[in-house]
Amino acid sequence: MQSAILWPVISSQDIQALLADYDQDQLTIGVLGGHSALDVCAGAKKHGFRTVAVCQEGREKTYQKYLKRRAAENRAGAELGCIDEVIVVPKFGDVVDSDVQERLRKMNTVFIHNRYFWVYCDFEKVEKDFRVPIFGTRTLLKKEERDQEKNQYYLLQKAGIRTPIIFERPEDIDRHVLVKVNEATRGYERAFFVVKDFDHYKEVVERGLAAGDFTEVAIKDAVIEEFIVGAHVNFNFFYSPFAGEVELMGTDMRRQTNLDGLLRMPAWDQIQLHKKGFDVKMIETGHVAVTVKESLLEKIYDMGERFVAATQKEHAPGIIGPFALQGAVVAEEGKEDIVIFDVSMRIPGSPGTASTPYSGYLYGHPISFGERIAMEIAEGVKQGKLAELVT
C-alpha cells in the first residue's frame, strides 16, 4: 500500500473539483465494511446506486460472500445481496491510502461515514487527505469526542438541551454517577462503570487498573456524569438541507454486554456476583427497537431542531443527514423530561430504527437510514446540488 499524501484541509472548492470529474449519473455509495454498512448499501440499491465496501482483511466474508450482489439462482427474484464491489485492505485505516482513494474516485464514490470510519482512521488524515466526497460535514464528527473543544457537550448546552450534571473532580461525587472511561485494549470501546461516592470510585478504579480494564491516562481523562435513572431511548434524526426539516427516523435502545445478561438474573444472584467483585461491562452489542409516547413527540422534534441550529451556528454548515441524540426519559414531580447524555453526528449503528413507526408516519411506509441517505443523494443529483450534501 502507498502512504497517504498530506494535503491542506479539503475545501468546498476541492469538493467541487472532485465532483466535476464525476459522472453523477453513475454514482457509487461507499462505506467501511462494518457498523451500518449493510443498512447504507441496501438503501442505496433501492434507488439504483452501485455500492462498494472497503473491508479489513479477515473480516470481508460478510460483504464479499454472503451479501455480495449476485444472481438469485434457484430462488425467487432476479438478484440477491446489496454489495456490488469489495476492496480488501490490511487494516480499516488504509481506506485513506492514495491507491484506495483512486479506486473509489474512479467509481464516482460518495462515501458515507460511520463510527468505524472515525475510530479506525486518524481525524486529521480524513479531514486533510481523504479526497473522496463524504456525505455530511466531515469536520463535525470529531466533536463526538469528549476531549475536543466545543464538543458534543458544548453543542448540547448551546441548543438548550438538558444533560446530566458533570463532576469535574471525583472527590465531589455526591450521588450515583456514570464514569465514562475507554478500554485499555480497545480505546474506542467502553469500560464505563457506576459508583455512588468517592470511596466507591477509588475502589472500582483500583480494581480496574489492576485488571487492565483501563489505563491511568484514560481514567484521568474520563467524564464523570450524573447517572440518569430513566427509560433509555436513542432519538434518531435526519436533517435535509433541501427540505429544511428535521425528520425523526426512529427510536431504539442499546443492548450491552454483560449488563444485559446481568439484568436478566434474579436479584439474589446479582447480589452474589457483586460480592465476588463482578464488574459490569457496557460494551454495545446491538440495538432494540422501542417506541415513545405520542405526547413526547413535540419535545423530541424540538430537541432535534435546536441541535441542528446549534451545529449550524457553531460549526457551519452544521449537521447534514443522519444524527442521534441518545438519552433517557425521566419522571419528575409528575411530569416527564428528556435528558441527553450522548450524541452521534453521523449514521447511528442501529438498522432497526425502520422497525419503529415514525418514518412511516411521514412517508407512508418505513424508511431505513440507508434508504433516506440514498433519497437525499438522488435528490441532490436531480437538482444539480450534490455539492451541498458532501464535504
N, C-alpha and C positions, 0 to 999 in steps of 0.2 A: 504494500500500500504506500502511496505517496503521502508525504507530510502535508498538512494543510498550510496554505499561504495566508498570512495575516493581512487583512485589508482594513481600511478605515471602516467605522460603523456604517452599515449599509443604510443608504438614504432612500427617500422616495424616488429620487432620480435614478438610482441604481435599479430599483424595482421596475420603474417604467422601461428602462433599457432592457431588462431581462424579459419582460412581457412582450416587448416589441419583437423579440426573436421567437416568441411562442406562436404556435398555431392554436389559437384558443378554441377552435372547433374540434381539436383533438387533445384535450387536456387529460392528464393522468392525476389521480389523487394519490398522494404518497403518505406513508406512515412508518413509524418504527414498529417492528413486529412484537407487540405486547400492549398491555394496558387496555386501550379501547380500539385497537386496530381493526378488529373484525366488525365492530359496530360502524366505524367510518367507512370501511370498504363495502359492506353490504348496502349501506345507504347510497354510496357513490354508484354502485351498479344499477340501482333502481332508476337513476337519472342519466344513464348512458355513459358514464365516465369509465375509463380504464383505471386499474388500481395497481400499485406497487408497494410491497412491504420490504423494508430493509431489516434483515433478521441477523441476530447473532449466531455464529456457528455453534451448533449443538442445540439450538432452540428454534430451528427453522421448520421442523416437520409439520407442525400445525398448519403453516402457511404454504409450504411447498408440496405437501402431500394431501393432507386431509381436507383442506378447504381451498385448494387450488381450483381455479376456473377450468372446467373440463366438460366434455360431452357426457350427458346423462345416460350412459349405456345401461340397457335393461331396466331403466327406471323412467317414471313419468317425467315429462318436461324436456326441454331442449338442452339445458346446461345446469351444472351444479357448481357450487363454490362461489367465492367472491374475490379471490386474489388472482390477478392476471399475471403479474411479474413478481419475482422474488430476487432480491440482491442479498447475498450472504456475505457478511463481513466478520472478521475475527472477533471484534468487540462492537457493541452498540455505538460507542463513541466514534467509531470510524466512519459513521454517516457523514461527518464533516470533511472527510478526506476529499481532495480535489477530484480524484477519478470517480468517486461515487457521485459527487455533485454533478459532474459532467454527464454521467449516465442519466441522472434524474432530469437535468435540463433538456437532454435530447428527447425525453419522453414528455416534455411540456408539463412538468410536475408542479402541482401546488401541494405543499407539504402541510399536513395537519399536525400541529404539535400537541403532545400529551405529556403526562407526568414522566414517562420513560425518557422522552427526549431531553428533558431538563435535568433528570437525575444522572444520566449517563454521559451527557455532553457538557463541556465547560461553557458557562454562560457567555463569557467573552468571545469564545470561538463562534458560538451561534449568532451572537449579535454582530460580529465583525466579519466573519469568514464564511458563513453558510449562505452562499449566493444562489439560493433557491427560494422563490416566493413562499412565505409562510402565511397561512390563513390566520388572521388575527394580528395582535400587536406583539411583536417578538420581544421588545424590551420591557414589557409589563410582567412577564412570567416570573422574573426573579423576585418580584415583590411578594410572592408567596413565602419566601424565606424569612425567617424571624430575625436574621442578623443584618437585613438590608435596611437602609434608611427609607423613610416614607413607605414602609411595607404594608402588609395587609391590615395590621392593627391601626396604623395611621389612616388608611383609606376608610376603614370602618368608622373610625371616630369622625372623620370629615363628613361621612354620609349620615351621621347621627344615628347609627345603628348600635343597639346595646350589645356590649361584650362583657365577658367575665372580668372581675377585678384582678389586676395583675399585681403580684407581690415582687418588689424589687429585691428583697433580701429574704432568705429562708427563715431568718430569726423572727420575721414579722408574721409568720403563718399563724392565723388565729381561727381557722376553720378548715374543713376538708378542701384540699387543693389537688389539682392535676399538674404533675411536673412533666413538662414536655421535653424529653431528652432523647437524642438519637442513639441508635445502637452503636456499639463499638465496631462490630464486624461489617455491618451494612449501614453506613452513615445516613442513608436516606430513609431507613426504616425506624419504627417506633420502639423505644424502650420506656414508654410512658409509665408512670406509677402514681398512685393516690396515697396521700398521707394526711394526717389530721392535725399535726403540730410540729414544732421544730425538732423535738426529741425523736418523734417518729420518722421525720425526714432524715435525720442523721443515721438512724438505724438502717433504713432502706438504702441510703446512699452507700454506706459502708458495705452492706451485703452485695449491692450491685457492682461496686468496684471490684470486690474480691472475686466475684463470679465472672468478671469480664463482660458484663452486660453493657456497660458504657464506660467512657474514659473520664479522667479528671477535667479535661478540656470541655467535653460535651456537657458535663453536669454544671460547669461554671457558666456555660452559655445557655443553659436550659431556661425555658419560660415557666414560671410558677403562676398558675392562674386558678382562680376560684373554681371549685368543682360544681358544675351546674346540675342540680337534681331536676330532671325533666325528661320528656319524651324526645329522644333524639330523632332529628329529621334533617336530611340534606335537601335544600331547595335548589333545584337545577334549572337554570335560566338560559335563554338565548337572546342576545341583543342584535337586531338587524339594523344596520345603518341606513338601508334603503327604506324600510318601513318606519324607522324611528321609534320602534316599540320594543319593550321587554316582554318576552314570552316565557311563561312557566312551562317547561318541558316535562317536568315530572318530579316526584319526591321519593326518596328512598332512605335507608339507614344502612350502616355498615355491619358486616359480620366480622368479628375479630377473634383471633385465636391467641391465647387459650381462654380468653374472657368468656366467649360464648359457651364453651364447654363447661366452665365452672358454674355459670348461671343456671345450667340445666341440672345441676346436682342438688340434692336436698340440703337444707341449711346446716344440718349437723355434720354432713360430710365436708361442706365448705369450711366450717369451723376447725375440723380436724386437720384439713390441709393447711389452714392458716397457722395452726400451732406448729406444724412441721416446717414452717418457713417457705411455703409455696408462694411463688411470685406470679402475680397476674401479668400477662402479656396482652398488648393491644395491637397486634400486627394485623393489618387489614387483609382479609382473605376473600371478600366478596361483598355483595350488597343484597338487601331485601327491599322489594317494593312496598311502600307504605302510602297511606293517604292522610289528608288532614281535613279538619272540619271546614266546611264551606265558609263559616263566619270568619276564618282566619285569612282567607284568600286576599282580601283587600290589603291587609297589613303585609302579607308576603310580597305581593306585586310592588307595593310602595317601597319596601326594602330594596328590591331589585332595581327599581328606577333610581333611587337615591345613590345606590352603589355605582351604577353606571355613570351617573352625573359626576360623582366624586372622581372617578378614574379619568373622565374627560377633562375635568378641570385641573387635576394634579399631574396627569401623565397622558397628554394628548397623543394619539386620537382616542385613547381610552379603550374600554372593552369592545371587541368585535367578535360576535358569535357567542360560543358557549362559555358559561361560568357557573359557579355554585357557591352558595352561602350555606355553610354547614353549622348546625347548632341544635338547640333544643327548645321545646315549648314548655314553659313553666307556668304554674298556677300560683298566684299570689294575691291574697286579700280578695278572693272572689273573682279575679279576672285573670285572663291568660296573657302572657307576653312571650316574645321570642328573643332568645339570646344567641348570638352568633360567635362561635369560637374558632372557626377555620374558614378559609376561602380557597377555592380553586379558580384560577384565572385562565382556564382552558377547558377542554372537554373533560368532564368528570369520568371516573372509571366505571360507572355503572351502566351497562346496556339495558338494565331492567326498568329504567325510567319510562320507557314506552309502554310498560305494563300498567302504569297509573293513568288516570283518565284525562289529565289536563291538556295535553296537546290535542287530544281528540275533541275536547270541548271547543277548541279554536278552529281546528282544520276539518272536523267531521270524522276523522279517523286517526288512530295513534300514529305518531311520527317519532322515530328514534333520533338521537342526536346526529348520528351519521347521515341520515336522510335529510335532516334540517340543514346541515352544513352543505350537502350537495345541492339542495334547493337554492341556497343563497349564492353559491358559486355559479350555478346555472343562470341565476338572475343577473349576476354581475357581468357574465359574458353577453347575455341578451341585451343589456343596457349599455354595453361598452364601458363598464365601470368596474372591471375586475380589480383594477389598481386600488380602489377604495376599500377593498376587503383584505388585501395582503400587504405585508411589510417585510 
